[in-house]
């Protein structure tokens, strides 16, 4: 009973996992390396604190946002367009 379990289930499963691992390692050697980031594009760390853009309502990372100081308060914007529209709204 136990021998049949190993022969019918465990051995084929282990064989499948070994073959899959070997094929995965072989295929990763043929993949293209990731493209380099274009010059002029700043690196922005993922995560961090989010602030709400007062114009469009989008939540934007404080690391990636455009900021303006209005009446001593720092306001975060998702784009230059929203920053420009803030004073006009």
Secondary structure as GFF3:
##gff-version 3
##sequence-region A 1 89
A	DSSP	alpha_helix	2	5	.	.	.	ID=ss1
A	DSSP	pi_helix	6	10	.	.	.	ID=ss2
A	DSSP	alpha_helix	11	30	.	.	.	ID=ss3
A	DSSP	beta_strand	50	52	.	.	.	ID=ss4
A	DSSP	beta_strand	59	61	.	.	.	ID=ss5
A	DSSP	beta_strand	66	70	.	.	.	ID=ss6
A	DSSP	beta_strand	73	77	.	.	.	ID=ss7
A	DSSP	alpha_helix	80	86	.	.	.	ID=ss8
###
